[in-house]
Each structure stands twice: as C-alpha cells, then as structure tokens.
C-alpha cells in the first residue's frame, strides 16, 4: 500500500512550487502540457486526493447540500429527491439526505447536525409534526445566520426563504371540475394527510368547484393515520374506516387528496361490488406506482415531482454560486404546473 502524500510532498519530489503543482492538477492553461502530465502521473501513482476540508476552508464552501425530507416511502418525495440529486450532481454538488419520518424532533436534530457539518445550504419539505405544531425556530435560526434555504411542497409562510410548490388548490379544483363535467354529482373527498398544508389547500379547491355547481354535493373523510403509521401497524384500521364511509354514503365519485386514499378507495369499492368507473369514478394525486398499477389504472394529478426537485436544487445552487444573491434578502416562490393524467378510473 502506497503512502499518502500531501501537495507539499508532490511539489518537493517534482522539484516544483506548490502553486505550480496545484495549478497543474486543475489543468490550468498557464502551465505547460508537459508539466501538467508530469504532475498528474505522480499524483496518480500515489493516488493523491486533495484534502476536502482544506479546500472547503479556503473557498468557504463544501459543495454539499443538506436535504431534509419527511418520508421516502412516498413516490412523490422519492422522485423529488431524484431530481434534486441529478441537478446537484450536474452542478458539482453532493447531497446529504436526512429522513425525519414526519418527526419534528428529528427534523430539528438533522438541521442542527447538517448545519454543524457545514453544508452550504438546505432543501427541505416540512414534517407533519412541524406543520401541526407550527414550530419553525430551527429554520428561522438558519435564516438568521444567512444559511440559504429552499423549501418545497410542504412549506411555511413564516419562514422567509425561496419556495417551490404546485398550486394545490387549483389542481384539486380542476380535478373536481373534471368529475363534475363527466356527470358526477355526489362526490366524496378522502385523505390520509388531512393535517398537512397541501391537503388543506386541495380541500379548499375541491370545495370551490362544488360551491360553483349547485347540483353537486360534497362529503369529506379525513383519516388520521399517516403513511408512516400504516407501515408500522396493520392497515386494516384505515381500510375499515374508508369501507364504513363508502357503505354509509351513496356516492358516484371519490377525489383522493393523496395517492394512498385513492388506491384504497378503489380496492374497497371493488370489495363492495362497485364497478370503477361505471358506479364510482376515482381521481388521486401524485402519479406514483400505485396510480400506474392499480386496477383500473388511476386517473391522477401529476405534480411533476422530479421537475419540482430539480428546480429547488437549481434555485439553491444559483444562490450559492452568486455571493451577492446569497446575501440578498429577496426571495421567490416558483410554482410548477400540475397535469391531470386521465386513465381508466374515470369516464
């Protein structure tokens, strides 16, 4: 095993200045091709790697982004993370990802840990507990210390930072209007994420569409279990709740404000002898694997999660790479348009 060498030792062995060796490793045009080749040859021989800490101290940058996600079981966040990593990598950044599993306490701990580890900035979607209790001091501390933050999807107006969202209210209103336009009159709204800001906006949009149509009635069911809880325990409880709801109410359509609710609604409808979409039409959100592989395939609102993640990363990187913008207090909110993907669960 060859010994580890420093830049200084390489320079001494090559009889060159440290500055010349450093520039050669970066293929600086000031240095002759012959010298660059000599330096690279010896560096490869010793498997020389620059000291990452020294580089970061000199540039005051680690080229690392901290990503805080509430969960990773959800297809939306998995695709968003894919978009974040892809955009970060393209721009020479690495990401460190922490999953809070919807816990406020974990979110605080991860933010503190990553900030202590000197990440250059944060991309974050808030945990369910953070939104329920509206406790945001850990992000406000980052802002006070001029650490750039981009929030996406689950955001808070109380934190003055850049944000990337979809217009959940408009998306839900359009989905509800599609059901109304195809003849549905007794429509149920079902969700397992009722405590989240996105669900509240979606419910508001659905109600606006119904309020504009006097012949249409709306019934809603907010199931308290989160997707994390469903994994940790038997999911029969949530299925029973939705089954009882569908038994009690004569409906001809379901708008699931999350993919889980829509998929369960389809399964329970089959169990109760309803045909989809002949008896009950169903629309969901996210366009994940459940949507594509349910039977029949689920009509769904696509939030373009990968694009949303990439935009969040690009906004942060632009701020990190521009010192003037990094110090600026001006923030922006980017809105990604949704699409209604019509499949077999609706007319």
C-alpha positions in Angstrom: 0.0 0.0 0.0 1.5 3.3 -1.1 1.8 6.1 1.5 -0.5 9.1 1.4 1.2 12.2 0.2 0.5 15.9 0.5 0.6 18.6 -2.1 3.8 19.8 -0.5 5.4 16.3 -0.8 4.4 16.1 -4.5 5.9 19.5 -5.2 9.2 18.5 -3.4 9.5 15.2 -5.4 8.8 17.0 -8.7 11.1 19.9 -7.8 8.2 22.3 -8.5 6.5 25.0 -6.4 3.3 24.1 -4.5 1.4 26.7 -6.6 2.6 25.1 -9.9 1.5 21.6 -8.7 -1.9 22.9 -7.6 -2.5 24.6 -10.9 -1.3 21.6 -12.8 -3.8 19.4 -11.0 -6.5 21.8 -12.2 -5.2 21.8 -15.8 -4.5 25.5 -15.6 -3.6 26.9 -19.1 -0.8 28.9 -17.5 1.1 25.6 -17.0 2.8 23.7 -19.9 1.2 20.4 -21.0 4.5 18.6 -20.2 4.4 19.8 -16.6 0.7 19.0 -16.2 1.3 15.5 -17.4 4.3 15.0 -15.0 2.2 16.2 -12.1 -0.8 14.0 -12.9 1.4 11.0 -13.5 2.9 11.3 -10.0 -0.4 12.1 -8.4 -2.0 9.0 -9.9 1.0 6.9 -8.8 0.4 8.0 -5.2 -3.4 8.0 -5.6 -3.3 11.6 -4.4 -6.6 13.3 -3.4 -6.9 17.0 -2.4 -7.8 17.5 1.3 -11.5 18.2 1.1 -11.5 20.1 4.4 -8.6 22.3 3.3 -10.3 23.0 0.0 -13.6 23.9 1.8 -11.8 26.1 4.3 -10.0 28.0 1.6 -13.2 28.5 -0.6 -15.6 28.7 2.4 -17.7 26.1 0.6 -18.1 22.4 0.9 -20.1 22.0 -2.3 -22.6 20.0 -0.2 -26.4 20.5 0.1 -28.4 19.2 3.1 -31.8 17.7 2.1 -34.5 17.2 4.7 -37.4 15.0 3.7 -40.4 14.0 5.8 -40.5 10.5 4.3 -39.1 8.4 1.5 -41.9 5.8 1.1 -44.0 8.3 -0.8 -43.3 8.2 -4.5 -43.5 12.0 -4.7 -40.6 12.5 -2.4 -38.5 9.7 -4.0 -38.9 11.4 -7.4 -38.3 14.8 -5.9 -35.0 13.5 -4.4 -34.0 12.0 -7.7 -34.5 15.5 -9.3 -32.5 17.2 -6.5 -29.6 14.8 -6.8 -29.5 14.9 -10.5 -29.4 18.7 -10.7 -26.9 18.9 -7.8 -24.5 16.4 -9.4 -24.7 18.2 -12.7 -23.5 21.4 -11.0 -20.7 19.7 -9.0 -22.6 19.4 -5.7 -23.1 16.5 -3.4 -26.2 16.0 -1.2 -26.6 14.6 2.3 -30.2 13.4 2.8 -32.0 13.0 6.1 -35.4 11.5 6.6 -37.5 12.8 9.5 -40.3 10.2 9.3 -42.7 13.0 10.0 -41.0 13.9 13.3 -40.4 17.5 14.4 -37.7 16.4 16.9 -35.8 14.5 14.2 -36.1 17.5 11.8 -34.6 19.8 14.4 -31.7 17.3 15.1 -30.9 16.8 11.4 -31.0 20.6 10.7 -28.6 21.2 13.6 -26.3 18.3 12.6 -26.1 19.3 8.9 -25.5 22.9 9.8 -22.7 21.9 12.2 -21.3 19.8 9.4 -21.1 22.9 7.3 -23.4 22.1 4.4 -23.6 25.2 2.1 -27.4 25.3 2.1 -30.7 23.4 2.7 -33.5 22.0 0.6 -36.4 21.0 2.9 -40.0 19.7 3.0 -41.6 20.1 6.4 -42.5 17.1 8.6 -46.1 16.5 9.6 -45.5 17.3 13.2 -43.7 20.6 12.3 -46.8 21.7 10.3 -49.3 20.5 13.0 -47.4 22.4 15.8 -46.2 25.2 13.6 -42.7 25.1 15.3 -40.2 26.6 12.9 -37.4 28.1 15.0 -34.8 25.7 13.7 -35.3 27.1 10.2 -35.5 30.7 11.4 -32.1 30.2 13.1 -30.7 29.2 9.7 -32.1 32.4 8.1 -30.7 34.5 10.9 -27.2 33.0 10.2 -27.6 33.6 6.4 -27.7 29.9 5.5 -29.7 29.6 2.2 -32.9 27.5 2.4 -35.3 26.4 -0.3 -38.5 24.8 0.9 -40.6 22.7 -1.5 -44.1 21.2 -1.5 -44.7 21.4 2.3 -43.7 25.0 3.1 -44.4 27.7 5.6 -45.1 31.3 5.0 -43.5 32.1 8.4 -40.0 31.3 7.0 -38.8 33.9 4.6 -37.0 31.7 2.0 -37.2 30.6 -1.6 -40.0 28.1 -2.2 -41.0 25.7 -4.9 -44.6 24.5 -4.9 -47.5 23.4 -7.0 -50.8 25.2 -6.9 -52.6 22.5 -4.9 -55.8 24.5 -4.7 -56.1 25.0 -8.4 -55.0 21.4 -9.1 -57.7 20.0 -6.9 -60.4 22.4 -8.2 -59.6 21.3 -11.8 -59.7 17.6 -10.8 -63.1 18.1 -9.1 -64.4 20.0 -12.1 -63.4 17.1 -14.3 -65.5 14.8 -12.2 -68.4 17.3 -12.3 -68.1 17.6 -16.1 -68.3 13.9 -16.5 -71.7 13.8 -14.7 -70.7 13.1 -11.1 -73.0 14.7 -8.5 -72.3 13.1 -5.1 -68.6 13.3 -4.6 -66.5 12.2 -1.6 -63.2 13.7 -0.7 -60.9 11.3 1.2 -57.4 11.8 2.5 -54.9 10.4 4.9 -52.9 13.6 5.1 -55.5 16.0 6.4 -53.2 17.8 8.8 -50.8 18.9 6.1 -50.9 22.3 4.3 -51.2 20.6 0.9 -54.3 18.7 1.9 -56.0 21.8 3.3 -55.3 23.6 0.0 -56.6 20.7 -2.0 -59.8 20.5 0.1 -60.3 24.2 -0.4 -60.0 23.9 -4.2 -62.4 21.0 -4.2 -65.0 22.9 -2.2 -64.7 25.9 -4.6 -65.5 23.7 -7.5 -68.5 22.2 -5.8 -69.8 25.6 -4.5 -70.0 26.8 -8.1 -72.2 23.8 -9.0 -75.5 23.8 -7.0 -76.5 20.3 -8.1 -73.3 18.7 -6.8 -72.8 17.7 -3.1 -69.5 17.1 -1.3 -68.8 14.7 1.6 -65.3 14.6 3.1 -63.4 12.0 5.2 -60.1 12.8 6.9 -58.4 9.6 8.0 -55.8 10.4 10.7 -53.3 7.7 10.1 -50.2 8.8 8.1 -48.4 6.6 5.6 -45.6 6.1 8.1 -48.1 4.8 10.7 -49.6 2.5 8.1 -46.3 0.8 7.5 -45.7 0.4 11.3 -49.0 -1.2 12.0 -51.7 -3.3 10.3 -53.5 -1.1 7.7 -56.9 -2.7 8.3 -58.0 0.2 10.5 -57.8 2.8 7.7 -59.4 0.4 5.2 -62.2 -0.3 7.6 -62.8 3.4 8.1 -63.0 4.0 4.4 -65.2 0.9 3.9 -67.7 2.1 6.5 -67.7 5.6 4.9 -68.5 4.1 1.5 -71.2 1.9 3.0 -72.9 4.9 4.7 -72.8 7.3 1.8 -74.3 6.9 -1.7 -71.6 8.5 -3.9 -70.7 8.4 -7.6 -67.1 9.7 -7.3 -64.1 9.9 -5.0 -61.4 12.6 -5.1 -58.4 11.2 -3.1 -56.3 14.1 -1.9 -53.3 11.7 -1.7 -52.5 8.5 -3.6 -52.9 6.2 -0.7 -56.5 7.3 -0.1 -57.4 6.9 -3.8 -55.9 3.5 -4.1 -57.7 2.2 -1.0 -61.0 3.7 -2.3 -60.6 1.7 -5.5 -59.9 -1.6 -3.6 -62.8 -1.1 -1.1 -65.2 -0.2 -4.0 -64.3 -3.5 -5.7 -64.9 -5.3 -2.4 -68.3 -3.7 -2.0 -69.3 -4.7 -5.5 -69.0 -1.4 -7.2 -67.6 -1.1 -10.7 -64.9 1.5 -11.5 -65.7 3.9 -13.2 -69.2 2.8 -14.1 -70.5 3.2 -10.5 -67.8 5.3 -8.9 -65.1 7.4 -10.6 -61.9 7.9 -8.7 -59.1 10.6 -9.0 -56.0 10.7 -6.9 -52.8 12.7 -6.5 -49.0 12.1 -7.2 -49.0 9.7 -10.2 -46.8 7.2 -8.4 -46.6 3.4 -8.7 -50.0 2.9 -7.0 -51.6 5.0 -9.7 -50.0 3.2 -12.6 -50.5 -0.4 -11.2 -54.0 -0.1 -9.6 -56.9 -1.8 -11.3 -58.3 0.0 -13.1 -55.3 2.4 -13.6 -55.9 5.6 -11.6 -56.7 9.0 -13.1 -54.4 11.3 -11.2 -52.9 14.7 -10.7 -49.2 14.7 -11.5 -47.2 17.2 -9.5 -44.1 16.6 -11.7 -42.0 15.8 -8.6 -38.7 15.3 -10.4 -39.0 18.7 -12.1 -40.0 20.3 -8.8 -36.9 18.8 -7.0 -34.6 19.9 -9.8 -36.0 23.5 -9.7 -35.5 23.6 -5.9 -31.9 22.5 -6.4 -31.2 24.9 -9.2 -32.6 27.9 -7.2 -30.4 27.0 -4.2 -27.3 26.4 -6.4 -27.8 29.7 -8.2 -27.8 31.4 -4.8 -24.8 29.5 -3.5 -22.8 30.3 -6.6 -23.6 34.0 -6.5 -22.2 35.7 -3.4 -24.3 38.8 -4.0 -27.5 36.8 -4.3 -26.6 34.7 -1.3 -26.5 37.8 0.9 -29.8 39.1 -0.6 -33.0 39.0 1.4 -35.1 38.8 -1.8 -36.9 35.5 -2.0 -39.1 34.0 -4.7 -41.8 31.3 -5.0 -41.7 29.1 -8.1 -45.0 27.4 -9.0 -44.8 24.2 -11.0 -47.9 23.5 -13.1 -49.7 20.2 -12.5 -51.3 17.9 -15.1 -54.4 15.7 -14.9 -53.5 12.3 -16.3 -56.7 10.7 -17.3 -56.7 6.9 -17.1 -59.3 4.1 -16.6 -60.7 5.1 -13.2 -62.8 7.9 -14.6 -65.2 8.4 -17.6 
